[in-house]
Amino acid sequence: MSGKIRWKMLVVWNLVCFGLLSNMVLKSVLAAPFFSQEIAFGQPNTAMLHFPFVLLPGVIIPILLCAHLAVIRHLVKEYWHEPKHSPYTAKRVVKNENCTS
């Protein structure tokens, strides 16, 4: 497998995982027993309000979201290349005014 396909697959994998993680965050916020509760009225998500589980939305989830974004940014920045014959990448020829030719 070539390097181009590998980094594109890694970007897609991280985007899918980022989307799934965002989906779980949204569902847990909507199920929390706050004024914004929209789902799970019979059994609200009260476990997130106690000690060991409060670390999930407060520490673990932000670290995971930032890690996914950092990996995506690194992969795109490292492997994304402009086309070689682009007018934006052409070198400008500067004439030296001091030369007499």
C-alpha positions in Angstrom: 0.0 0.0 0.0 1.4 3.4 -0.9 2.0 6.3 1.5 -0.8 8.4 -0.1 -3.4 5.8 0.6 -2.2 5.2 4.1 -2.4 8.8 5.2 -5.8 9.3 3.6 -7.1 6.2 5.3 -5.7 7.5 8.6 -7.4 10.9 8.1 -10.7 9.1 7.2 -10.4 6.8 10.3 -9.8 9.8 12.6 -12.7 11.8 11.1 -15.0 8.8 11.6 -13.8 8.3 15.2 -14.1 12.1 15.8 -17.7 12.0 14.5 -18.6 9.0 16.7 -17.1 10.6 19.7 -19.0 13.8 19.0 -22.2 11.8 18.6 -21.7 10.2 22.0 -21.0 13.6 23.6 -24.2 15.0 22.1 -26.3 12.0 23.3 -24.9 12.2 26.8 -25.5 16.0 27.0 -29.1 15.5 25.8 -29.6 12.7 28.3 -28.2 14.6 31.3 -30.7 15.7 33.9 -30.4 19.4 33.2 -32.7 22.0 31.6 -31.5 20.8 28.2 -32.6 17.2 28.6 -34.3 16.1 25.4 -34.0 12.3 25.6 -34.1 9.5 28.2 -36.7 11.0 30.5 -37.4 7.7 32.2 -33.7 7.1 33.1 -31.6 10.3 32.9 -27.8 10.1 32.7 -27.1 10.8 36.4 -23.9 8.7 36.6 -21.9 11.6 35.0 -22.6 13.7 38.1 -20.6 11.5 40.5 -16.8 11.3 41.1 -15.1 8.8 38.9 -17.5 9.3 36.0 -17.2 13.1 36.1 -13.7 12.7 34.8 -15.1 11.4 31.5 -16.7 14.6 30.2 -14.3 16.8 32.1 -11.0 15.4 31.2 -11.0 12.3 29.0 -13.4 13.4 26.2 -11.6 16.8 25.7 -8.2 15.0 25.5 -9.6 12.6 22.9 -11.2 15.3 20.8 -8.0 17.4 20.8 -5.9 14.3 20.0 -8.1 13.4 17.0 -7.9 17.0 15.7 -4.1 17.1 16.3 -3.6 13.9 14.3 -5.8 15.0 11.5 -4.0 18.4 11.4 -0.6 16.7 11.4 -1.4 14.2 8.7 -2.9 16.9 6.4 -0.1 19.3 7.0 2.6 16.7 6.5 1.3 14.9 3.4 -0.9 17.4 1.6 1.0 18.7 -1.4 0.2 21.4 -4.0 0.3 20.3 -7.6 3.7 20.7 -9.0 2.6 22.8 -12.0 0.4 25.2 -10.1 0.7 28.9 -10.8 0.8 29.5 -7.1 3.9 27.4 -6.6 5.9 28.8 -9.6 9.1 30.6 -8.7 9.2 34.2 -9.4 12.2 35.4 -11.5 13.6 38.6 -10.1 15.9 40.7 -12.3 18.9 42.2 -10.7 18.8 46.0 -11.4 22.5 46.5 -10.6 23.7 44.2 -13.4 24.5 45.7 -16.7 23.9 43.1 -19.4 
